[in-house]
Amino acid sequence: METSLISKLKKYGQAQLLQFADQLSATELDQLYRQIEQVDWQQLTALAKASDQNTDWNQLANQAEPPPAIKLDDVSPQVSRQTATQLGQQAIRDGKVAVILVAGGQGTRLGFDQPKGMFSIGPVSGRSLFQMHCDRLRAITRRYRVEIPLLVMTSPATDHETRQYFEHEHRCGLAENQLSIFCQGTMPAVDAATGQALLATKNSLALSPDGHGGLVSALERSGCLQQAAGRGVEYLYYAQVDNPLAPLCDPELIGYHIATASQMTTQVVKKRFAQEKVGNVVAIDGQVQIIEYSDLPDRVAEQCNPDGSLKLWAGNIAIHVFDRQFLQSVVDSQVGLPFHRALKKVPYLDSTGQCVEPQQANAIKYERFIFDLLPIAQRAMVVEGDPTCVFAPVKNSNQANLDTPKTCQQAMLNQFHQWIQSAGSTIEQGVSVEISPLWALDAQETAKRLSNPVHFSVDTFLS
């Protein structure tokens, strides 16, 4: 094994990875060998050689148009809301829907050194992000009398703690065969000047997650895609763990997806301002795709319609519905999603075995983006959502202005309070009332629960 491995590394100019091999124990050497064997060195070499073939985002941005979309203010949408909802509800009842929750991130920007899904966000209950999503799924399971699979994608940094969390919390109330946890892949970081893979320690490569676009290959590698097919799942609802307002299994969104024969449906919201840090969902030559905020020139982002509204209005909130067969076709094509390169500061071992903490970007990281599925899809649909109902991400600490625990909790409370007040009940000023989906999943269930009006005068968690 060692001889063939050395030959392979020499072939691809990566022999430096074994420069400390004689200093390693048998166990450490085995770990290094296993990491090296898992890398597609032919692919990595090709990526390094193609590194100068950058996308001309300026040219693409000049061609960008608003995407064809089902909008909230459509007077005569191509599919009625009622029809979409009925189609989605039937798909859920028939067991054709599963949920993918992307949970590979750590709460670093939150000042939280654990997987972000474990972050306490319930405004009264203190429930974690994981618990909030699972409570919603349990409520949907109860409403439609069907067991909906939850597929949680972790990263190497969050996988172990996430598994421990769900074990300790008894899967947050989900059935044993309802929860599947799988880990996304990794890619080696390479020196920007030489293309050589970097060592993090003498027996470990400098690896980083392969991006949320690694979902497709991870679903296949873990067996989750095959298991979904075996359960009769046809539609996969995708959301990120840091958005507790994401309406998992939203029947209306699923129904639009089905009615339009879409392979990938993306929910969007109107951007709050031109340079908002969200992906821009656009159409280029009739093809739906996303231009990241960092790649969209200000002059293009600030273009307005005659009524003053933004021309490129559709902000990506990372809520999608995929056809399972579409994802399988991407796997079967063996082409997969393209890799994007990012110049980053990556600590590494130098030739003397000393750890170097670079002061400026020194390495290339490669990752895939899930939204690169959009141009591949034969038909992709865009659906506008009400941000007060679908989007309240928690990404930054409370010292920031946007997407903080405070703004997220306030968005949740606003929704809950609106349900309560629409039902004829009242809430004293300054009082917080949090509603668990297990108590009421939506405004209609809240109205049934509060058929006799109630006045809330203390912070309350309705569970």
C-alpha positions as CSV (number, residue, x, y, z in Angstrom):
1,M,0.0,0.0,0.0
2,E,2.8,2.4,0.9
3,T,4.6,1.9,-2.4
4,S,1.5,2.5,-4.5
5,L,0.6,5.5,-2.4
6,I,4.0,7.1,-2.8
7,S,3.8,6.5,-6.6
8,K,0.4,8.1,-6.8
9,L,1.5,11.1,-4.8
10,K,4.6,11.5,-6.9
11,K,2.5,11.3,-10.1
12,Y,0.5,14.3,-8.9
13,G,3.3,16.2,-7.4
14,Q,2.1,15.7,-3.8
15,A,4.9,13.6,-2.3
16,Q,5.5,16.3,0.3
17,L,2.5,15.0,2.2
18,L,4.7,12.0,3.4
19,Q,7.7,14.1,4.4
20,F,7.1,13.4,8.1
21,A,6.1,9.7,7.7
22,D,9.1,8.4,9.5
23,Q,8.1,10.4,12.6
24,L,4.6,8.9,12.9
25,S,3.3,6.0,14.8
26,A,1.5,3.2,12.9
27,T,-1.8,4.6,14.0
28,E,-1.0,8.1,12.9
29,L,0.4,6.9,9.6
30,D,-2.7,4.9,9.0
31,Q,-4.8,8.0,9.5
32,L,-2.8,10.0,7.1
33,Y,-2.9,7.1,4.5
34,R,-6.7,6.9,4.8
35,Q,-7.1,10.7,4.3
36,I,-4.9,10.6,1.2
37,E,-6.7,7.6,-0.3
38,Q,-10.0,9.5,0.0
39,V,-8.9,12.3,-2.2
40,D,-9.5,12.3,-5.9
41,W,-6.0,13.6,-6.9
42,Q,-6.8,13.6,-10.6
43,Q,-9.7,15.9,-9.9
44,L,-7.7,18.1,-7.5
45,T,-4.9,18.5,-10.1
46,A,-7.4,19.4,-12.8
47,L,-9.0,22.0,-10.5
48,A,-5.6,23.6,-9.8
49,K,-4.7,23.7,-13.5
50,A,-8.1,25.4,-14.3
51,S,-7.7,27.9,-11.5
52,D,-7.2,30.8,-13.9
53,Q,-10.5,30.1,-15.6
54,N,-12.6,32.5,-13.5
55,T,-16.2,33.4,-14.3
56,D,-16.7,36.8,-15.7
57,W,-19.4,37.9,-13.2
58,N,-19.4,41.5,-14.5
59,Q,-20.4,40.3,-18.0
60,L,-23.0,37.9,-16.6
61,A,-24.4,40.6,-14.3
62,N,-25.0,42.8,-17.3
63,Q,-27.2,40.2,-18.8
64,A,-29.1,39.4,-15.6
65,E,-32.9,39.9,-15.7
66,P,-35.5,39.2,-12.9
67,P,-36.4,35.5,-12.8
68,P,-39.7,34.2,-13.9
69,A,-41.6,33.8,-10.6
70,I,-44.8,33.2,-8.8
71,K,-45.1,36.4,-6.9
72,L,-47.2,37.3,-3.9
73,D,-49.0,40.1,-5.7
74,D,-49.8,38.1,-8.8
75,V,-53.4,38.7,-9.7
76,S,-53.6,35.7,-11.9
77,P,-50.8,33.3,-11.1
78,Q,-50.2,30.3,-13.4
79,V,-51.1,28.1,-10.5
80,S,-53.6,29.2,-7.8
81,R,-52.7,29.1,-4.2
82,Q,-55.5,26.8,-3.4
83,T,-54.5,24.3,-6.1
84,A,-50.9,24.4,-5.0
85,T,-51.8,23.8,-1.4
86,Q,-54.0,20.9,-2.2
87,L,-51.3,19.3,-4.4
88,G,-48.7,19.7,-1.6
89,Q,-50.9,18.4,1.1
90,Q,-51.7,15.2,-0.9
91,A,-48.0,14.7,-1.6
92,I,-47.3,14.9,2.2
93,R,-50.1,12.5,3.0
94,D,-48.8,10.0,0.5
95,G,-45.4,9.9,2.1
96,K,-43.7,11.5,-0.9
97,V,-41.9,14.3,1.0
98,A,-38.7,14.3,3.1
99,V,-36.8,17.2,4.7
100,I,-33.2,18.0,4.4
101,L,-31.8,20.2,7.1
102,V,-28.3,21.6,6.5
103,A,-26.5,21.8,9.8
104,G,-22.8,21.9,9.0
105,G,-22.0,25.3,10.5
106,Q,-20.6,26.2,13.9
107,G,-21.9,29.2,15.8
108,T,-18.6,31.1,15.5
109,R,-20.2,34.4,14.5
110,L,-22.7,33.9,17.3
111,G,-19.9,33.5,19.9
112,F,-21.1,29.9,20.3
113,D,-18.4,27.2,20.0
114,Q,-20.8,24.3,19.2
115,P,-22.9,23.2,16.2
116,K,-25.2,26.1,15.4
117,G,-28.2,23.8,15.5
118,M,-27.7,23.5,19.3
119,F,-28.0,27.2,19.8
120,S,-30.8,28.3,22.1
121,I,-33.2,30.5,20.2
122,G,-36.7,30.0,21.6
123,P,-37.7,33.5,22.8
124,V,-39.5,32.1,25.9
125,S,-38.7,28.4,25.9
126,G,-35.0,28.6,25.1
127,R,-35.5,25.7,22.7
128,S,-32.6,25.0,20.4
129,L,-32.7,25.5,16.6
130,F,-32.7,21.7,16.2
131,Q,-35.6,21.3,18.6
132,M,-37.7,24.0,16.9
133,H,-37.4,22.3,13.5
134,C,-38.1,18.9,15.0
135,D,-41.1,20.1,16.8
136,R,-42.5,21.5,13.5
137,L,-41.8,18.1,11.8
138,R,-43.6,16.3,14.7
139,A,-46.6,18.6,14.3
140,I,-46.7,18.0,10.5
141,T,-46.4,14.2,11.1
142,R,-49.4,14.4,13.5
143,R,-51.5,16.6,11.1
144,Y,-51.0,14.4,8.0
145,R,-50.7,11.1,9.9
146,V,-47.5,10.2,8.0
147,E,-43.9,9.7,9.1
148,I,-41.7,12.3,7.3
149,P,-38.0,11.5,7.2
150,L,-35.5,14.2,8.4
151,L,-32.1,14.1,6.8
152,V,-29.6,16.2,8.8
153,M,-26.4,17.1,6.9
154,T,-23.4,17.8,9.2
155,S,-19.8,18.7,8.5
156,P,-16.7,17.1,10.0
157,A,-16.6,19.9,12.6
158,T,-20.2,19.3,13.8
159,D,-20.9,15.7,13.1
160,H,-19.9,14.1,16.4
161,E,-21.5,16.7,18.6
162,T,-24.7,16.7,16.5
163,R,-25.0,12.9,16.9
164,Q,-24.4,13.1,20.6
165,Y,-27.0,15.9,20.9
166,F,-29.7,13.9,19.2
167,E,-28.9,10.8,21.2
168,H,-29.0,12.8,24.5
169,E,-32.3,14.5,23.5
170,H,-33.9,11.3,22.3
171,R,-33.9,12.5,18.7
172,C,-36.0,15.6,19.8
173,G,-39.1,13.4,19.8
174,L,-38.7,11.9,16.3
175,A,-39.1,8.2,15.7
176,E,-35.9,6.2,15.4
177,N,-36.3,5.5,11.7
178,Q,-37.4,9.1,11.0
179,L,-33.9,10.7,11.6
180,S,-30.8,10.2,9.5
181,I,-27.6,12.1,10.1
182,F,-25.0,12.2,7.3
183,C,-21.7,14.1,6.9
184,Q,-20.7,16.2,3.9
185,G,-17.4,15.6,2.3
186,T,-14.1,17.5,2.5
187,M,-11.6,18.9,0.1
188,P,-7.9,19.6,0.7
189,A,-6.7,23.1,0.9
190,V,-3.8,23.7,-1.6
191,D,-1.0,26.3,-1.6
192,A,-2.1,29.1,-3.9
193,A,1.3,29.4,-5.5
194,T,2.2,25.7,-6.0
195,G,-1.1,23.8,-6.0
196,Q,0.4,21.4,-3.4
197,A,-2.0,20.1,-0.7
198,L,-1.2,21.5,2.8
199,L,-0.7,19.5,6.0
200,A,-2.5,20.7,9.1
201,T,-0.5,18.3,11.3
202,K,2.2,15.7,10.5
203,N,-0.5,13.1,10.1
204,S,-3.4,15.1,8.8
205,L,-4.2,17.1,5.6
206,A,-5.6,20.6,5.9
207,L,-9.2,19.7,5.0
208,S,-12.3,21.9,4.8
209,P,-16.0,21.0,4.0
210,D,-16.8,20.8,0.3
211,G,-19.7,23.4,0.6
212,H,-23.5,22.9,0.8
213,G,-23.3,21.7,-2.8
214,G,-21.6,18.7,-1.4
215,L,-25.1,17.6,-0.4
216,V,-25.7,15.7,-3.6
217,S,-22.7,13.4,-3.4
218,A,-23.1,13.1,0.4
219,L,-26.7,11.9,0.0
220,E,-25.5,9.3,-2.4
221,R,-22.4,8.2,-0.4
222,S,-24.4,7.9,2.8
223,G,-27.2,5.8,1.2
224,C,-29.8,8.5,2.1
225,L,-30.8,9.0,-1.5
226,Q,-31.4,5.3,-2.0
227,Q,-33.3,5.0,1.3
228,A,-35.5,7.9,0.3
229,A,-36.3,6.1,-2.9
230,G,-37.1,3.0,-1.0
231,R,-39.6,4.9,1.2
232,G,-41.4,6.3,-1.8
233,V,-40.0,9.9,-1.4
234,E,-40.3,12.0,-4.5
235,Y,-39.7,15.5,-3.2
236,L,-37.0,16.8,-0.9
237,Y,-37.7,20.0,1.0
238,Y,-34.3,21.7,1.8
239,A,-33.7,24.4,4.5
240,Q,-30.8,25.6,6.7
241,V,-30.8,25.0,10.4
242,D,-30.2,28.7,11.3
243,N,-33.6,29.8,9.9
244,P,-36.3,28.8,12.5
245,L,-39.0,30.4,10.5
246,A,-38.4,28.0,7.5
247,P,-41.8,26.4,7.1
248,L,-40.7,22.8,6.7
249,C,-42.9,20.9,4.3
250,D,-44.8,24.0,3.3
251,P,-47.6,22.4,1.2
252,E,-48.1,25.5,-1.0
253,L,-44.4,25.6,-2.0
254,I,-44.4,21.8,-2.7
255,G,-47.6,22.2,-4.7
256,Y,-46.1,24.9,-6.9
257,H,-43.2,22.6,-7.5
258,I,-45.4,19.7,-8.5
259,A,-47.9,21.7,-10.6
260,T,-45.2,23.4,-12.7
261,A,-43.2,20.1,-13.2
262,S,-40.2,21.8,-11.7
263,Q,-37.0,19.8,-10.9
264,M,-35.8,22.5,-8.5
265,T,-38.0,25.1,-6.9
266,T,-36.4,28.0,-5.0
267,Q,-38.2,30.2,-2.5
268,V,-37.1,33.9,-2.5
269,V,-38.0,37.1,-0.7
270,K,-37.8,40.7,-1.8
271,K,-34.4,42.1,-0.9
272,R,-34.5,44.6,1.9
273,F,-31.9,46.8,0.1
274,A,-29.7,46.6,-3.0
275,Q,-26.5,45.3,-1.4
276,E,-28.1,42.9,1.0
277,K,-25.8,39.9,1.6
278,V,-28.0,37.3,0.0
279,G,-27.7,35.5,-3.3
280,N,-29.5,37.2,-6.2
281,V,-31.8,34.9,-8.1
282,V,-31.8,36.0,-11.7
283,A,-32.4,34.8,-15.2
284,I,-29.6,34.8,-17.8
285,D,-30.4,33.8,-21.3
286,G,-33.6,32.3,-20.0
287,Q,-31.8,30.2,-17.4
288,V,-32.4,30.6,-13.7
289,Q,-29.3,31.0,-11.6
290,I,-27.9,32.8,-8.6
291,I,-25.2,35.5,-8.5
292,E,-23.7,35.9,-5.1
293,Y,-23.9,39.4,-3.5
294,S,-20.1,39.6,-3.6
295,D,-20.1,39.0,-7.4
296,L,-22.8,41.5,-8.2
297,P,-21.5,45.0,-9.1
298,D,-23.1,47.8,-7.1
299,R,-24.3,49.6,-10.3
300,V,-26.2,46.4,-11.3
301,A,-27.6,45.8,-7.8
302,E,-28.9,49.3,-7.6
303,Q,-30.8,49.2,-10.9
304,C,-34.5,50.1,-10.3
305,N,-37.8,49.7,-12.2
306,P,-39.8,52.8,-13.1
307,D,-41.8,52.5,-9.8
308,G,-38.5,52.6,-7.8
309,S,-38.4,48.9,-6.9
310,L,-35.2,46.9,-7.4
311,K,-34.9,45.3,-10.8
312,L,-33.0,42.3,-9.4
313,W,-35.3,41.9,-6.4
314,A,-35.2,38.2,-5.6
315,G,-33.1,37.2,-2.6
316,N,-32.1,33.6,-2.1
317,I,-33.1,32.3,1.4
318,A,-31.8,28.8,0.9
319,I,-35.2,27.1,0.8
320,H,-35.6,24.7,-2.1
321,V,-37.7,21.7,-3.2
322,F,-35.9,19.1,-5.2
323,D,-37.1,16.2,-7.3
324,R,-35.4,13.2,-5.9
325,Q,-35.0,11.8,-9.4
326,F,-33.3,15.0,-10.5
327,L,-30.7,14.7,-7.8
328,Q,-30.2,11.0,-8.8
329,S,-29.6,12.1,-12.4
330,V,-26.9,14.5,-11.2
331,V,-25.2,11.7,-9.3
332,D,-25.5,9.3,-12.3
333,S,-24.1,11.9,-14.7
334,Q,-20.7,11.6,-12.8
335,V,-20.1,15.3,-13.7
336,G,-21.6,16.7,-10.5
337,L,-21.6,20.3,-9.5
338,P,-18.7,22.6,-10.3
339,F,-16.2,23.6,-7.7
340,H,-15.6,27.2,-6.8
341,R,-12.3,28.4,-5.5
342,A,-11.8,30.8,-2.6
343,L,-8.5,32.4,-1.5
344,K,-8.3,32.0,2.2
345,K,-5.8,32.1,5.2
346,V,-5.1,28.5,6.1
347,P,-2.7,27.5,8.8
348,Y,-0.2,24.8,7.7
349,L,3.0,22.9,8.5
350,D,6.2,24.2,6.8
351,S,9.0,21.9,5.7
352,T,10.5,21.9,9.2
353,G,7.3,20.8,10.8
354,Q,6.5,24.1,12.3
355,C,2.9,25.4,12.2
356,V,2.6,28.6,10.2
357,E,-0.3,31.1,10.9
358,P,-0.4,33.1,7.7
359,Q,-1.0,36.9,7.9
360,Q,-2.6,37.0,4.4
361,A,-4.5,34.6,2.2
362,N,-2.2,31.8,1.2
363,A,-4.3,28.9,0.1
364,I,-7.2,27.8,-2.2
365,K,-10.2,26.1,-0.8
366,Y,-12.6,24.4,-3.1
367,E,-16.4,24.1,-2.4
368,R,-19.6,23.4,-4.3
369,F,-22.8,25.5,-4.1
370,I,-26.2,23.9,-4.0
371,F,-27.7,26.6,-6.2
372,D,-25.5,25.5,-9.1
373,L,-28.2,22.9,-9.6
374,L,-30.5,25.6,-11.0
375,P,-28.8,25.9,-14.4
376,I,-28.7,22.1,-14.7
377,A,-32.4,21.7,-14.1
378,Q,-34.5,21.3,-17.2
379,R,-37.2,23.3,-15.4
380,A,-36.6,25.5,-12.4
381,M,-39.3,27.5,-10.6
382,V,-39.0,30.6,-8.4
383,V,-41.7,31.3,-5.8
384,E,-41.8,34.5,-3.7
385,G,-42.4,34.1,0.1
386,D,-43.5,36.5,2.8
387,P,-40.3,37.2,4.8
388,T,-42.3,37.7,8.0
389,C,-43.4,34.1,7.6
390,V,-40.4,32.3,6.1
391,F,-37.1,34.0,6.8
392,A,-35.5,35.0,10.1
393,P,-31.9,33.7,10.1
394,V,-29.7,33.8,13.1
395,K,-26.1,34.3,11.8
396,N,-24.5,37.1,13.8
397,S,-24.1,38.1,17.4
398,N,-26.3,40.7,19.0
399,Q,-23.6,43.3,18.4
400,A,-24.5,43.2,14.6
401,N,-27.5,45.0,13.0
402,L,-29.0,42.2,11.0
403,D,-29.7,38.4,11.4
404,T,-29.0,38.3,15.2
405,P,-30.6,36.3,17.9
406,K,-32.6,39.4,18.9
407,T,-33.9,40.1,15.4
408,C,-34.7,36.4,14.9
409,Q,-36.6,36.1,18.2
410,Q,-38.5,39.3,17.5
411,A,-39.6,37.9,14.0
412,M,-40.9,34.7,15.7
413,L,-42.7,36.7,18.3
414,N,-44.3,39.0,15.7
415,Q,-45.6,35.9,13.9
416,F,-47.0,34.3,17.0
417,H,-48.5,37.5,18.3
418,Q,-50.2,38.1,14.9
419,W,-51.8,34.6,15.1
420,I,-53.0,35.3,18.7
421,Q,-54.4,38.7,17.9
422,S,-56.1,37.5,14.7
423,A,-57.8,34.9,16.9
424,G,-59.3,37.7,19.1
425,S,-57.0,37.3,22.1
426,T,-54.8,40.1,23.5
427,I,-51.3,40.4,24.7
428,E,-50.1,43.0,27.2
429,Q,-47.4,45.4,26.0
430,G,-43.9,44.0,26.6
431,V,-45.2,40.4,27.1
432,S,-43.7,37.6,24.9
433,V,-45.8,34.6,23.9
434,E,-44.1,31.8,22.1
435,I,-46.1,29.1,20.3
436,S,-44.8,25.5,19.8
437,P,-45.9,23.9,16.6
438,L,-47.1,21.0,18.8
439,W,-49.7,23.5,20.3
440,A,-50.6,25.2,17.0
441,L,-48.9,24.9,13.6
442,D,-50.4,28.0,12.1
443,A,-52.9,30.8,12.5
444,Q,-55.9,28.5,11.8
445,E,-54.9,26.1,14.6
446,T,-54.2,29.0,16.9
447,A,-57.8,30.3,16.3
448,K,-59.2,26.9,17.2
449,R,-57.1,26.8,20.4
450,L,-58.2,30.3,21.4
451,S,-61.9,30.0,20.6
452,N,-62.4,31.6,24.0
453,P,-60.4,34.9,23.9
454,V,-57.4,35.0,26.4
455,H,-55.4,38.0,27.7
456,F,-51.7,37.2,28.1
457,S,-50.1,39.3,30.9
458,V,-46.9,37.3,31.5
459,D,-44.4,35.7,29.2
460,T,-45.9,32.4,28.1
461,F,-44.8,29.3,26.1
462,L,-47.7,27.5,24.6
463,S,-46.6,23.9,24.1
